[in-house]
Amino acid sequence: MYSMFIVLVLHLIASACAVNLNLTATIGRNMKSVFECWQLTKPFVIANGNGINGAAVQDLGPLVNGSYAVLPGQFNGGLHTTPTVQYVLFTSGLVHVTLPDSADEYWIQGGKNGLIFAADTAAVSKLGHITDYPGREQTTAIALPTAGGVIPAHRVLHQGACPRDEVDFAPR
């Protein structure tokens, strides 16, 4: 009975606060890669499933063919476009993303705030972006391509990467 009450209270709080996920997106505009700070339109919901009952959950939409990568320390991913429209979750390590024709950049510390969205495919960006992993430790990443290359519903908060204080996904 007590746990049902807690779930109800959490659900009411989540409904009243409607917390949404913010993340940095790398997209193509005029055949150049650019960074935008996005807020996904669908808010977090309070789960009622086994093992996650009462937890805040974000629907990322249909995903296909996910992969897990382990990159060695001080690895340079070079200049590239993303192979497919996808979320990338850096679970550990340090990542530095830059653009070849701009001073824009962003840093990602792997972990709870390591989720980004990559949509600068060769069809929308001529050169792409540069990804560098400057830390001594390895970086781990999970790539989650969207089904059909669909870009999730979102609103652009501003041009450029999201600052650290805008990407804390934990609902408050």
N, C-alpha and C positions, 0 to 999 in steps of 0.2 A: 504494500500500500504506500509506504514511504517513497519507494523508488518511482512509483507512478506519479506521485505528487511532484518529485524533482523533475521528471521528464516534462510534465505539464508546465511547470514554471520555466524551464529552459526553453520550451517551445514558445511560450508567450513572450519571453525576452527576445528570442530570435525574431519573432514576427514583428515586434515593436521596433527593433533596431535594424532589421533587414540588412545585414552585413554582406557586402559583396567582395569578391576577390579582385585585387589589383595585381597586375603583373606587367613586366616590360615585354613589348612585342617588337620584333625586327620584321619589318614589312618592306615591300617594294613600292616606290612612288617615282614615276617618270624614269623608270628603269634604273633607279638607284635605291640602295638599301637605306632605310632610316629607322630610328627608334621612336616608339610611341609608348606612353604609359596608358594602359587600358584598365577598365573596370568591367569585368564580366557582368552581363545583364542579370543572369540568374543569381539570386542570393544563396548564401549557405542555408541549408535546412537542418533541422534537428533529426537525426536518424532514430529509427525505432527497431533496427534489426539486431540480430544476435551479435554480440561482441562489440557493437558500436552504439548501442542504445544510449541516447542522450548526447552523442557527439555531434559536432557541427560537420556537415558534409557538403562539398561543392560538386555539382554535376558538371563534368567536363564534356559531355556529349559523347556520341559514338566514336570509339577509337579502334584502330586496327594495327596489327603487326608491330607491337611494341618491342623494343630492344633495350638491352642493358650493356653499357660500355664502361670499360676501365681504361683510363688514360694515364700514362706514366707522368710522374712529376716533371715539370719544366718542358712539357710537350707543346709544340706549336701546331695548331690545327690549320694554319695558313688561311689564305683568301679563298672563300668558297660561298656558294649559295646553299641554302638548305635543300636537301634532296626531296623533301615533301613538307607539306603544311603540317606542323606538329607542335605539341607541347614538349618541352625538355625539362626534366626535373634533375637538377644537379644535387645529388644526395651527400656528396663530400667534396672537398677540395676547393680550390680557388680558380675562378674563371675571369678573364678579361676580354671583353668584346669591343672591337673598334670598327670603324668604317674606313675604307681606303681613300675616300674623297671628302672627309670631314674630320673635325676634331672631336666629334661626339664619341663617347665611350660609356661603358658601364662595367661594374665589377659585381661578381656574384660569389658569395660565400655559400658553398654547398650546405644543404640542410633545410630546415623548415621554410626558409624564404628563397629557396633555389629554383622556383618554377618560373619559366619564361615561355613565350610563344614565338615560334619562328615561322615566318611566311614569306621570306624573301627568296622564293624559288627562281630558277633561271628564266621562267616565263615573265617575271615581274622585276627582276634585278639583273643588270648586266654583270656586275662584279661580285656582289654579295657583301660579306662581312669577314672580319678576321677574328678567329677565336684562339686565344693563347691561355695556357694553363701554367702560370708562373711559379706555383708553389712547389716545394720539394716533395710533398706527398702526392700520391695518385689522386685523381679525380674520378668519381663515379657518376654516371649519368643514365637516366632512363628516358628514352625517346618514345613518345606516345603520339603517333600520327593520327590525324582525324580522318574518319571515314569519308571518302570522296573528296578529301582536301577542303572540307568545309571550315570556314573561319567562324569561331563561336560568336554569338551575339554579344556585343560589347559597346561601350562608349569610350571615346578617346578623352582621357582626363587632360592630357597636354602632350606636346611634342617633346621628344627626348625620353630617356629612360626614367623609370619611376625611382625616386630617391628611396633609400632604405626605409624611412618611416612610413612610406605609402604601400609597401609590399608585405607587411606583417599580416599573414593570412589568418592568424588566430582571432576569431571574433571576440570582441571585448564586451 
